[in-house]
Amino acid sequence: MEAIGADTFRRRYENDSSWRGLFLGGGGAQLTTKLYTDRVCHFAHHPDPDGLPRVCGRQARGVASADHLYVKSAGTWLHRRGEQARFDFARLNGAPIGSVVEAWWKHGCLRVHLDQAVAPVWGEGTEPVLGASVPVDRGTDP
């Protein structure tokens, strides 16, 4: 996220290309790195062949909205503890793909709500995990 790390990344992977995934609102377009010294370095879309900027399908674009990193960190956390997990992009109640991610492991299922498209349900065999933009219902007991 800092310029020195982005510069190291660029040198290490200079012969590779990066592409946006299709899950979590990505559009499958080629990406480039944006190097900054005054803000967070990040990936960005290459311009389209006409030189126009590409329209990103992701609804939230701030640092706190890096939901793909949020999900990946859960997988890394489990793996470091010797746990195996399977991640599914659930399509609950017709919500867009990426609104809910389910992490299945030997202890059950963590249902990660990355936006407010699907209301969390407590005590139904899955354990809700709320993303930063998902409020807790006032009627929910802690």
N, C-alpha and C positions, 0 to 999 in steps of 0.2 A: 504494500500500500504506500510505501515511501519511495521516493525517486531512486535511491540506490538499489532497492530491491527490484524495482521495475527495470532498471538498466541491466542488472545481473540476469534477470529473466530474459530480456531481449537478446543478450549475447548468448546465453545457454541454448535458446530455442530459435536462433536466427534462421535456420533452415526448415523450420516447421511452420505450419499455419494453424490458426485457432478459429473455431467455428462455434456459433451460437447453437445451443441445443434446442430441441423442439418442446421440451417440457418446461414448465414454469413460465410460460409466456414467451419463450424464445422463438425466433423465426427461422433459424437455420442458416443465417447469413455469416459471411466471413467477418472476423473481428481483427482489430489491431489494438496495440497498447497505446494508452495516452499517458505521457510522462509529464508530471507537474512537480514543481517545488513548492507551490503555495496552496495545494489542495491534494486530495487523495488520488493517487494514480489508479487507473482502471482500464478495463477493456471497453472498446467502442466499435461501432459498425464501420466497415469500410464504406466510402461513398458508393452509390450505385454507378453503373457505367456512364451515365450522363453527367456525373459529377455532383448530383444532388445528394443531400444527406438522406440516409435511410430512416424511415419511421420505425421506431422500436415498438414492439407489441407489449412490452412490460408496462404495467400501469404505474408502478412506483420505481423510482430510479435513484433514491438517496442511499447513503452508506448503510442506514438501518434497514433498507429494503433488500439487502443482498440475501434473499431467502434461500437461494441455492447454496450459499455458504453456511447458512443456518442448518440446513438439512445435512449437508456434508459433515459439519462438525459433530452432529449426533452420531453419525456412522463411525467417525474417527474415535469418538469417546468410547463407544461400545467395543470397537476393535481393540483399543489399547487395554481394555479390561478382559480380553480373551473371549469376548462375546461375538457370536455371529448374528447378523440381522439381515432381513430382506425388506427393501423399501418399495412400496407400491404407491403410485400416483392415483389415489382414489377419486372416482367421479361421483360423489355423493350428491343426491338431489339435483342433478343436472349442473352442478357447479363446474366452472372452468377447470381444466386440468392444471394442477399446481396449487389449487386452493387448499387442498388437504393432501398430506403425505402420511401414509401409514408405515410405521416401522414395526415389523413382526420379529419377535425374538422369543427365546425359550420362556420368558416370564409373561408373555402376552403381547399386547399391541399398544404402541404409543401412537395416537392420532394427532399429528401436528397440523394445526390450523394456521395457515400462513396469511389468510385474509379473512374477512367477515362473511364470505359467501355461504358458509355452512356453520350454523350455530353449534357450539360445543355441547355434547351430551355427556353427562356424568353418570357413572355407574352402569354402563351397558356393555361391559366386557372389554372396552378400550379405555385407555387413560388419555384424556385430552392434554395436549401441550399447546399453549397459546403463543402465537407469534407476537411480536412487538405491537402490531396494529390491531390485535384482537382483544377487546375488553371482556372482562369477566362480568357475567350477568349479576346484577345486584342481589338477586334472590339466591345465589349460589353460596352454600356454606363452605368456609375454608377447610 
